[in-house]
Amino acid sequence: MRRRIRYGALALLAGLCAAALPAAARQAAAPPPVFAWPAETSRFVEAPGVAKAQTHCLVCHSADYVSTQPRAMPKAFWEGEVAKMRNAYGAKIPDEDAKAIVDYLNAAYSAPAAPAT
């Protein structure tokens, strides 16, 4: 008899608590929104390979950070930077994408080649 009373009291208490919660709190949590790149990707310099750079670089860096990289650096500098991101920081960049990103950074942020004389 005591068990019935206890279980009945617990059920009543649970019902009262549930009724006190707002309707929104009782609804199942909504799934997280689908990820979309922020609008700030427009700060990337347009050059061949920009999509690969956005795909891989924005995983860790903001577009502001990428767009403020040093200018007039040789291609070897960019090769070293991409290698550092892959080897030291574990960036998951496939070989073919790494080459495209190096080419993009070189085209977008290196000084133009000196005119041939």
Secondary structure, 3 states (H helix, E strand, C coil): CHHHHHHHHHHHHHHHHHHHCCHHHHCCCCCCCCCCCCHHHHHCCCCCCHHHHHHHHCCCCCHHHHHCCCCCCCHHHHHHHHHHHHHCCCCCCCHHHHHHHHHHHHHHHCCCCCCCC
